Amino acid sequence: MIDIEGQKKLFGFIGGECKRKIEALAIGGSAMLFYNFSKEQTKDVDIVCLSEEDRKYLIGVLGKMGFRENIVPKEASLPYRFVSKDYVIDIFAGSIFHIKISEAMLGRIKEKVDFGNLTISVIAPEDIILTKCVTDRKGDREDAMGIIKEYNVKWDLIIQEAQWQTEKGDKTFTVYLFDFLEDLRELGSEVPKEVLRKVRKISENEMLKVLRSGRGNVKVKG
């Protein structure tokens, strides 16, 4: 398990080895450690590079630092995983599973921390919830419930991002988000019913668009 000081130490090591400037986003539990939430440790460090070029550069840096490549992704939206004696680090590039890094997400970043040549930008709590909905881990649900309990979540931002992701990214995103939020509510988290209704409406509207598009491509013989 890694606490905030251990995470900062890791980022400091990486930033010291980088020969050029790199910016990466802290997501998931790694982002939560930067906030004053009750979560004090995370199993692994999760970061997102803003380009594939930057990810490849960081992979090279980690290799020189003695990290061992543990997982090589089959798809661009999946992470490379590197391990050492003390750390596990997952590196994404541009997207996290079914969610893209949007300009709105970047605009919501309020904290940037420099570690030598590595700048870590911490995503907003609302975006932590959004990125956690695309996994199927019990711990991610617990983390999201903790954020909702300890932070005044701006639900309108979540709905706006859900709309953008559906239009510009993976069209199934709102299905994951709706199921995730519904699970949180059933587990006792204070997710407003109106938020669930709006997320489901976005998903239904997108399904109708797909159906209409498919119907328009059908050729009738006669």
Backbone as CSV, one residue per row, in Angstrom:
resi,resn,N_x,N_y,N_z,CA_x,CA_y,CA_z,C_x,C_y,C_z
1,MET,0.837,-1.192,0.000,0.000,0.000,0.000,0.883,1.257,0.000
2,ILE,0.399,2.311,-0.655,1.180,3.534,-0.835,0.431,4.711,-0.226
3,ASP,1.095,5.471,0.633,0.466,6.670,1.194,0.938,7.895,0.421
4,ILE,0.460,9.075,0.818,0.754,10.289,0.063,2.250,10.586,0.033
5,GLU,2.946,10.345,1.130,4.385,10.620,1.146,5.138,9.655,0.240
6,GLY,4.713,8.395,0.246,5.334,7.426,-0.647,5.081,7.759,-2.105
7,GLN,3.877,8.253,-2.390,3.542,8.632,-3.762,4.365,9.840,-4.206
8,LYS,4.494,10.825,-3.336,5.303,11.999,-3.667,6.761,11.605,-3.880
9,LYS,7.238,10.679,-3.094,8.615,10.194,-3.239,8.819,9.567,-4.604
10,LEU,7.832,8.756,-5.033,7.898,8.123,-6.351,7.914,9.173,-7.455
11,PHE,7.000,10.135,-7.375,6.944,11.184,-8.396,8.244,11.992,-8.419
12,GLY,8.830,12.199,-7.247,10.093,12.908,-7.179,11.214,12.151,-7.870
13,PHE,11.245,10.824,-7.675,12.240,9.989,-8.342,12.077,10.065,-9.867
14,ILE,10.818,9.935,-10.316,10.547,9.952,-11.753,10.915,11.307,-12.349
15,GLY,10.469,12.388,-11.688,10.756,13.731,-12.183,12.237,14.033,-12.237
16,GLY,12.986,13.445,-11.314,14.427,13.648,-11.301,15.131,12.938,-12.441
17,GLU,14.512,11.852,-12.923,15.102,11.083,-14.027,14.696,11.615,-15.394
18,CYS,13.580,12.348,-15.451,13.113,12.880,-16.739,14.055,13.980,-17.225
19,LYS,14.393,13.927,-18.491,15.283,14.927,-19.080,14.504,16.021,-19.804
20,ARG,13.199,15.888,-19.854,12.352,16.930,-20.437,11.066,17.024,-19.626
21,LYS,10.328,18.090,-19.839,9.100,18.314,-19.084,8.006,17.338,-19.509
22,ILE,7.344,16.766,-18.526,6.222,15.850,-18.750,5.089,16.250,-17.803
23,GLU,3.847,16.272,-18.323,2.679,16.473,-17.464,1.839,15.214,-17.489
24,ALA,1.395,14.792,-16.330,0.520,13.619,-16.234,-0.578,13.910,-15.227
25,LEU,-1.724,13.300,-15.416,-2.857,13.482,-14.516,-2.863,12.386,-13.460
26,ALA,-3.061,12.777,-12.220,-3.289,11.803,-11.155,-4.772,11.491,-11.118
27,ILE,-5.119,10.216,-11.175,-6.519,9.794,-11.168,-6.740,8.794,-10.038
28,GLY,-7.995,8.362,-9.883,-8.303,7.305,-8.934,-7.813,7.585,-7.524
29,GLY,-7.330,6.515,-6.875,-6.828,6.642,-5.511,-5.648,7.579,-5.412
30,SER,-4.843,7.653,-6.476,-3.688,8.560,-6.477,-4.139,10.007,-6.365
31,ALA,-5.219,10.360,-7.067,-5.765,11.712,-6.960,-6.368,11.942,-5.579
32,MET,-7.052,10.941,-5.056,-7.698,11.090,-3.752,-6.695,11.395,-2.653
33,LEU,-5.468,10.868,-2.770,-4.459,11.112,-1.752,-4.081,12.589,-1.658
34,PHE,-4.245,13.324,-2.767,-3.915,14.746,-2.759,-4.989,15.590,-2.085
35,TYR,-6.203,15.031,-1.964,-7.293,15.750,-1.302,-7.330,15.369,0.179
36,ASN,-8.049,16.145,0.918,-8.162,15.881,2.354,-9.303,14.912,2.632
37,PHE,-9.302,13.776,1.927,-10.293,12.740,2.161,-9.747,11.751,3.190
38,SER,-10.633,10.892,3.679,-10.212,9.922,4.696,-9.354,8.802,4.111
39,LYS,-9.371,8.629,2.803,-8.526,7.616,2.166,-7.061,8.002,2.366
40,GLU,-6.289,7.105,2.942,-4.908,7.423,3.277,-3.892,6.599,2.487
41,GLN,-4.357,5.540,1.813,-3.443,4.687,1.064,-4.104,4.186,-0.213
42,THR,-3.290,3.836,-1.182,-3.796,3.250,-2.419,-2.916,2.059,-2.790
43,LYS,-3.514,1.087,-3.474,-2.754,-0.114,-3.850,-1.728,0.174,-4.934
44,ASP,-2.118,1.029,-5.887,-1.203,1.353,-6.971,-1.354,2.813,-7.357
45,VAL,-0.386,3.311,-8.081,-0.383,4.699,-8.533,-0.912,4.737,-9.958
46,ASP,-1.937,5.555,-10.188,-2.561,5.659,-11.510,-2.347,7.048,-12.073
47,ILE,-1.734,7.122,-13.264,-1.553,8.406,-13.916,-1.931,8.298,-15.391
48,VAL,-2.261,9.444,-15.976,-2.629,9.505,-17.394,-1.731,10.518,-18.088
49,CYS,-0.997,10.066,-19.083,-0.220,10.995,-19.911,-1.156,11.629,-20.934
50,LEU,-0.814,12.829,-21.369,-1.681,13.530,-22.305,-1.441,13.100,-23.749
51,SER,-0.391,12.324,-23.991,-0.121,11.829,-25.345,0.571,10.476,-25.258
52,GLU,0.464,9.722,-26.336,1.148,8.429,-26.388,2.662,8.636,-26.382
53,GLU,3.106,9.723,-26.981,4.541,10.034,-27.000,5.080,10.202,-25.582
54,ASP,4.340,10.926,-24.746,4.768,11.113,-23.359,4.740,9.798,-22.593
55,ARG,3.743,8.962,-22.867,3.685,7.675,-22.176,4.904,6.829,-22.526
56,LYS,5.262,6.783,-23.800,6.428,6.005,-24.214,7.693,6.528,-23.562
57,TYR,7.771,7.858,-23.423,8.942,8.436,-22.773,9.010,7.999,-21.306
58,LEU,7.876,8.084,-20.600,7.857,7.677,-19.192,8.158,6.195,-19.025
59,ILE,7.687,5.382,-19.956,7.987,3.949,-19.916,9.500,3.731,-19.970
60,GLY,10.168,4.493,-20.834,11.620,4.402,-20.918,12.296,4.823,-19.624
61,VAL,11.782,5.886,-19.000,12.335,6.360,-17.732,12.179,5.307,-16.648
62,LEU,10.988,4.707,-16.553,10.749,3.676,-15.542,11.652,2.470,-15.749
63,GLY,11.882,2.117,-17.010,12.784,1.011,-17.307,14.186,1.281,-16.790
64,LYS,14.672,2.500,-16.985,16.002,2.878,-16.505,16.057,2.908,-14.979
65,MET,14.908,3.133,-14.354,14.851,3.169,-12.889,14.775,1.777,-12.275
66,GLY,14.662,0.759,-13.118,14.619,-0.612,-12.614,13.234,-1.195,-12.462
67,PHE,12.194,-0.476,-12.926,10.839,-1.026,-12.892,10.717,-2.146,-13.919
68,ARG,9.894,-3.128,-13.600,9.667,-4.260,-14.495,8.296,-4.139,-15.152
69,GLU,8.249,-4.303,-16.456,6.976,-4.253,-17.173,6.157,-5.481,-16.821
70,ASN,4.953,-5.239,-16.281,4.118,-6.331,-15.780,2.916,-6.614,-16.671
71,ILE,2.362,-5.549,-17.275,1.219,-5.693,-18.186,1.436,-4.797,-19.400
72,VAL,1.289,-5.385,-20.587,1.316,-4.626,-21.838,-0.103,-4.620,-22.389
73,PRO,-0.725,-3.457,-22.564,-2.132,-3.406,-22.992,-2.325,-3.846,-24.437
74,LYS,-3.498,-4.434,-24.691,-3.859,-4.828,-26.051,-4.600,-3.711,-26.777
75,GLU,-5.078,-2.721,-26.013,-5.791,-1.584,-26.584,-5.199,-0.292,-26.037
76,ALA,-5.303,0.783,-26.825,-4.706,2.064,-26.446,-5.308,2.641,-25.173
77,SER,-6.586,2.310,-24.879,-7.260,2.878,-23.708,-6.907,2.155,-22.405
78,LEU,-6.126,1.086,-22.506,-5.732,0.315,-21.330,-4.344,0.759,-20.867
79,PRO,-4.005,0.475,-19.603,-2.725,0.966,-19.079,-1.571,-0.026,-19.230
80,TYR,-0.381,0.527,-19.326,0.831,-0.257,-19.077,0.994,-0.323,-17.571
81,ARG,1.428,-1.470,-17.078,1.688,-1.591,-15.639,3.162,-1.910,-15.422
82,PHE,3.761,-1.160,-14.489,5.148,-1.383,-14.114,5.226,-1.599,-12.607
83,VAL,6.101,-2.505,-12.194,6.221,-2.831,-10.775,7.682,-2.769,-10.337
84,SER,7.860,-2.454,-9.070,9.167,-2.530,-8.434,8.950,-3.159,-7.060
85,LYS,9.958,-3.161,-6.254,9.830,-3.729,-4.916,8.765,-3.002,-4.100
86,ASP,8.700,-1.688,-4.273,7.827,-0.882,-3.411,6.597,-0.303,-4.098
87,TYR,6.570,-0.321,-5.447,5.515,0.398,-6.148,4.901,-0.414,-7.286
88,VAL,3.626,-0.103,-7.533,2.930,-0.538,-8.744,2.390,0.722,-9.389
89,ILE,2.684,0.928,-10.674,2.228,2.141,-11.345,1.571,1.787,-12.675
90,ASP,0.347,2.293,-12.885,-0.391,2.108,-14.138,-0.342,3.420,-14.915
91,ILE,0.010,3.317,-16.200,0.144,4.519,-17.026,-0.812,4.443,-18.211
92,PHE,-1.783,5.349,-18.229,-2.723,5.492,-19.337,-2.233,6.616,-20.251
93,ALA,-2.870,6.734,-21.411,-2.560,7.835,-22.325,-3.840,8.318,-23.000
94,GLY,-4.292,9.517,-22.650,-5.420,10.140,-23.328,-6.797,9.657,-22.936
95,SER,-6.908,8.436,-22.464,-8.206,7.889,-22.058,-7.993,6.840,-20.984
96,ILE,-9.087,6.541,-20.265,-9.062,5.545,-19.200,-10.204,4.574,-19.468
97,PHE,-9.893,3.433,-20.011,-10.910,2.465,-20.388,-11.952,3.108,-21.307
98,HIS,-13.183,3.325,-20.828,-14.253,3.839,-21.687,-14.440,5.353,-21.583
99,ILE,-13.508,6.057,-20.970,-13.685,7.505,-20.802,-12.477,8.256,-21.353
100,LYS,-12.745,9.289,-22.148,-11.683,10.123,-22.705,-11.374,11.280,-21.753
101,ILE,-10.123,11.726,-21.800,-9.774,12.949,-21.081,-10.251,14.118,-21.922
102,SER,-11.227,14.850,-21.411,-11.827,15.956,-22.165,-11.201,17.293,-21.771
103,GLU,-11.439,18.302,-22.597,-10.972,19.646,-22.277,-11.631,20.148,-20.990
104,ALA,-12.879,19.761,-20.770,-13.573,20.170,-19.544,-12.896,19.589,-18.305
105,MET,-12.466,18.343,-18.391,-11.742,17.735,-17.268,-10.465,18.508,-16.969
106,LEU,-9.730,18.834,-18.029,-8.482,19.578,-17.858,-8.764,20.959,-17.256
107,GLY,-9.892,21.546,-17.646,-10.261,22.856,-17.124,-10.664,22.826,-15.662
108,ARG,-11.074,21.668,-15.163,-11.489,21.561,-13.761,-10.309,21.311,-12.811
109,ILE,-9.131,21.102,-13.347,-7.958,20.852,-12.509,-7.598,22.116,-11.740
110,LYS,-7.504,21.989,-10.432,-7.175,23.131,-9.567,-5.787,23.005,-8.943
111,GLU,-5.230,21.815,-8.927,-3.940,21.603,-8.257,-2.948,20.953,-9.205
112,LYS,-1.778,21.597,-9.329,-0.667,21.037,-10.087,0.564,21.065,-9.195
113,VAL,1.268,19.938,-9.150,2.441,19.832,-8.285,3.638,19.448,-9.141
114,ASP,4.711,20.208,-9.026,5.920,19.933,-9.788,6.861,19.037,-8.997
115,PHE,7.317,17.982,-9.662,8.321,17.086,-9.108,9.477,17.045,-10.109
116,GLY,10.340,18.040,-10.049,11.386,18.149,-11.061,10.759,18.388,-12.419
117,ASN,11.067,17.539,-13.375,10.517,17.684,-14.728,9.152,17.013,-14.897
118,LEU,8.619,16.448,-13.831,7.295,15.826,-13.889,6.277,16.703,-13.169
119,THR,5.265,17.147,-13.898,4.159,17.905,-13.293,2.958,16.981,-13.164
120,ILE,2.460,16.859,-11.942,1.279,16.040,-11.686,0.076,16.957,-11.512
121,SER,-0.920,16.807,-12.382,-2.171,17.562,-12.310,-3.240,16.660,-11.709
122,VAL,-3.907,17.130,-10.679,-4.868,16.307,-9.938,-6.279,16.585,-10.448
123,ILE,-6.940,15.550,-10.956,-8.285,15.744,-11.499,-9.281,16.051,-10.382
124,ALA,-10.391,16.711,-10.742,-11.416,17.121,-9.781,-12.122,15.902,-9.179
125,PRO,-12.654,16.045,-7.961,-13.370,14.924,-7.337,-14.492,14.358,-8.211
126,GLU,-15.218,15.233,-8.920,-16.285,14.739,-9.809,-15.715,13.819,-10.883
127,ASP,-14.537,14.176,-11.376,-13.920,13.362,-12.427,-13.330,12.075,-11.875
128,ILE,-12.945,12.085,-10.610,-12.521,10.824,-9.979,-13.689,9.842,-9.990
129,ILE,-14.874,10.328,-9.617,-16.068,9.471,-9.629,-16.330,8.943,-11.034
130,LEU,-16.252,9.832,-12.026,-16.499,9.432,-13.415,-15.523,8.361,-13.882
131,THR,-14.248,8.527,-13.554,-13.255,7.552,-14.018,-13.369,6.227,-13.275
132,LYS,-13.914,6.258,-12.081,-14.068,5.013,-11.328,-15.260,4.184,-11.798
133,CYS,-16.174,4.800,-12.538,-17.371,4.058,-12.958,-17.074,3.053,-14.069
134,VAL,-15.909,3.174,-14.714,-15.601,2.294,-15.843,-14.816,1.061,-15.417
135,THR,-14.727,0.817,-14.115,-14.103,-0.413,-13.613,-15.185,-1.241,-12.927
136,ASP,-14.818,-2.399,-12.484,-15.800,-3.250,-11.798,-15.199,-3.768,-10.493
137,ARG,-14.602,-2.821,-9.748,-13.947,-3.200,-8.516,-14.685,-2.648,-7.310
138,LYS,-14.810,-3.460,-6.295,-15.496,-3.061,-5.068,-14.832,-1.819,-4.465
139,GLY,-13.509,-1.783,-4.501,-12.782,-0.661,-3.914,-13.120,0.663,-4.564
140,ASP,-13.403,0.643,-5.874,-13.746,1.881,-6.566,-15.108,2.400,-6.118
141,ARG,-16.023,1.501,-5.853,-17.326,1.916,-5.327,-17.167,2.515,-3.929
142,GLU,-16.332,1.898,-3.127,-16.096,2.418,-1.779,-15.452,3.802,-1.835
143,ASP,-14.511,3.982,-2.751,-13.865,5.288,-2.901,-14.867,6.360,-3.322
144,ALA,-15.708,6.018,-4.300,-16.706,6.977,-4.782,-17.683,7.344,-3.673
145,MET,-18.082,6.367,-2.881,-18.986,6.646,-1.756,-18.319,7.571,-0.746
146,GLY,-17.013,7.375,-0.556,-16.283,8.238,0.361,-16.255,9.675,-0.126
147,ILE,-16.034,9.856,-1.433,-16.014,11.207,-1.998,-17.370,11.880,-1.823
148,ILE,-18.440,11.158,-2.149,-19.793,11.724,-2.042,-20.116,12.103,-0.600
149,LYS,-19.617,11.321,0.349,-19.871,11.593,1.769,-19.081,12.798,2.268
150,GLU,-17.867,12.956,1.769,-16.957,13.963,2.322,-16.843,15.241,1.492
151,TYR,-17.486,15.267,0.341,-17.303,16.397,-0.575,-18.648,16.780,-1.177
152,ASN,-18.822,18.068,-1.407,-20.060,18.568,-2.009,-19.978,18.392,-3.527
153,VAL,-20.375,17.229,-3.990,-20.259,16.889,-5.408,-21.140,17.796,-6.260
154,LYS,-20.570,18.329,-7.317,-21.333,19.155,-8.266,-21.888,18.208,-9.340
155,TRP,-23.092,17.748,-9.124,-23.677,16.721,-9.971,-23.931,17.216,-11.390
156,ASP,-24.132,18.524,-11.550,-24.351,19.053,-12.894,-23.120,18.842,-13.775
157,LEU,-21.921,18.885,-13.167,-20.693,18.636,-13.927,-20.626,17.191,-14.404
158,ILE,-21.080,16.288,-13.564,-21.088,14.876,-13.928,-22.057,14.634,-15.089
159,ILE,-23.209,15.264,-15.041,-24.187,15.114,-16.128,-23.648,15.721,-17.424
160,GLN,-23.034,16.895,-17.338,-22.456,17.531,-18.534,-21.364,16.672,-19.148
161,GLU,-20.512,16.107,-18.294,-19.422,15.262,-18.803,-19.969,13.973,-19.406
162,ALA,-21.017,13.433,-18.799,-21.643,12.227,-19.340,-22.177,12.486,-20.744
163,GLN,-22.767,13.659,-20.938,-23.282,14.029,-22.258,-22.144,14.127,-23.264
164,TRP,-21.057,14.777,-22.867,-19.912,14.941,-23.773,-19.289,13.588,-24.128
165,GLN,-19.102,12.752,-23.118,-18.498,11.442,-23.360,-19.339,10.612,-24.326
166,THR,-20.652,10.705,-24.186,-21.550,9.945,-25.054,-21.489,10.449,-26.493
167,GLU,-21.360,11.750,-26.652,-21.344,12.341,-27.992,-19.976,12.227,-28.660
168,LYS,-18.903,12.385,-27.888,-17.562,12.472,-28.456,-16.695,11.238,-28.211
169,GLY,-17.103,10.407,-27.264,-16.278,9.265,-26.903,-16.999,7.950,-27.081
170,ASP,-16.888,7.101,-26.079,-17.527,5.789,-26.091,-19.026,5.958,-25.813
171,LYS,-19.847,5.552,-26.752,-21.291,5.755,-26.628,-21.918,4.894,-25.545
172,THR,-21.181,3.914,-25.028,-21.701,3.073,-23.947,-21.358,3.637,-22.573
173,PHE,-20.668,4.763,-22.535,-20.192,5.285,-21.253,-21.315,5.493,-20.248
174,THR,-22.422,6.073,-20.685,-23.493,6.370,-19.730,-24.131,5.110,-19.160
175,VAL,-24.011,3.995,-19.879,-24.516,2.727,-19.331,-23.691,2.348,-18.106
176,TYR,-22.366,2.451,-18.226,-21.486,2.169,-17.089,-21.766,3.146,-15.951
177,LEU,-21.925,4.431,-16.296,-22.140,5.439,-15.271,-23.460,5.227,-14.541
178,PHE,-24.521,4.947,-15.288,-25.821,4.734,-14.653,-25.768,3.538,-13.705
179,ASP,-25.224,2.423,-14.162,-25.134,1.227,-13.310,-24.309,1.505,-12.059
180,PHE,-23.227,2.245,-12.234,-22.336,2.566,-11.117,-23.060,3.431,-10.080
181,LEU,-23.709,4.500,-10.545,-24.404,5.400,-9.628,-25.590,4.709,-8.958
182,GLU,-26.257,3.848,-9.710,-27.376,3.096,-9.135,-26.876,2.167,-8.023
183,ASP,-25.730,1.524,-8.270,-25.132,0.671,-7.235,-24.793,1.484,-5.988
184,LEU,-24.227,2.665,-6.203,-23.861,3.512,-5.056,-25.086,3.885,-4.243
185,ARG,-26.169,4.215,-4.942,-27.407,4.587,-4.238,-27.955,3.400,-3.446
186,GLU,-27.917,2.231,-4.052,-28.408,1.030,-3.364,-27.552,0.680,-2.154
187,LEU,-26.277,1.071,-2.219,-25.370,0.814,-1.099,-25.484,1.877,-0.008
188,GLY,-26.358,2.860,-0.227,-26.618,3.865,0.796,-26.013,5.222,0.538
189,SER,-25.388,5.404,-0.630,-24.785,6.696,-0.943,-25.854,7.684,-1.409
190,GLU,-25.638,8.968,-1.146,-26.628,9.989,-1.460,-26.489,10.475,-2.904
191,VAL,-26.851,9.606,-3.821,-26.882,9.972,-5.238,-28.302,10.429,-5.563
192,PRO,-28.479,11.682,-5.989,-29.841,12.181,-6.256,-30.554,11.372,-7.339
193,LYS,-31.837,11.114,-7.117,-32.624,10.393,-8.116,-32.653,11.131,-9.448
194,GLU,-32.668,12.456,-9.390,-32.725,13.252,-10.606,-31.473,13.061,-11.457
195,VAL,-30.340,12.843,-10.802,-29.096,12.585,-11.532,-29.196,11.257,-12.273
196,LEU,-29.696,10.249,-11.593,-29.892,8.944,-12.232,-30.840,9.060,-13.421
197,ARG,-31.901,9.818,-13.238,-32.878,9.971,-14.320,-32.235,10.638,-15.536
198,LYS,-31.452,11.680,-15.309,-30.840,12.410,-16.421,-29.787,11.571,-17.134
199,VAL,-29.003,10.822,-16.368,-27.982,9.955,-16.979,-28.648,8.876,-17.822
200,ARG,-29.718,8.300,-17.289,-30.440,7.272,-18.055,-31.045,7.867,-19.320
201,LYS,-31.533,9.103,-19.236,-32.129,9.764,-20.406,-31.082,9.975,-21.492
202,ILE,-29.877,10.374,-21.102,-28.786,10.550,-22.074,-28.513,9.235,-22.789
203,SER,-28.465,8.153,-22.026,-28.213,6.828,-22.600,-29.325,6.412,-23.551
204,GLU,-30.567,6.632,-23.141,-31.709,6.254,-23.982,-31.733,7.064,-25.275
205,ASN,-31.437,8.347,-25.182,-31.417,9.191,-26.384,-30.351,8.731,-27.365
206,GLU,-29.203,8.329,-26.842,-28.122,7.856,-27.715,-28.509,6.546,-28.386
207,MET,-29.187,5.671,-27.654,-29.648,4.401,-28.234,-30.642,4.657,-29.361
208,LEU,-31.519,5.643,-29.174,-32.492,5.990,-30.213,-31.797,6.496,-31.469
209,LYS,-30.738,7.290,-31.284,-29.965,7.783,-32.426,-29.351,6.628,-33.212
210,VAL,-28.802,5.666,-32.487,-28.186,4.505,-33.131,-29.217,3.708,-33.903
211,LEU,-30.389,3.502,-33.281,-31.451,2.738,-33.937,-31.952,3.448,-35.189
212,ARG,-32.121,4.758,-35.084,-32.596,5.522,-36.242,-31.568,5.517,-37.357
213,SER,-30.301,5.597,-36.980,-29.225,5.577,-37.968,-29.189,4.240,-38.691
214,GLY,-29.361,3.164,-37.925,-29.365,1.831,-38.534,-30.553,1.628,-39.436
215,ARG,-31.704,2.171,-39.027,-32.916,2.043,-39.824,-32.768,2.798,-41.145
216,GLY,-32.051,3.933,-41.055,-31.878,4.724,-42.275,-30.990,4.058,-43.295
217,ASN,-30.142,3.128,-42.823,-29.235,2.441,-43.744,-29.833,1.186,-44.353
218,VAL,-31.039,0.838,-43.903,-31.674,-0.368,-44.414,-32.265,-0.100,-45.793
219,LYS,-31.952,-0.966,-46.743,-32.500,-0.828,-48.103,-33.706,-1.765,-48.273
220,VAL,-34.786,-1.194,-48.686,-36.017,-1.985,-48.858,-36.121,-2.436,-50.305
221,LYS,-36.304,-3.732,-50.491,-36.464,-4.270,-51.844,-37.884,-4.084,-52.306
222,GLY,-38.047,-3.787,-53.577,-39.403,-3.648,-54.064,-39.435,-3.471,-55.552
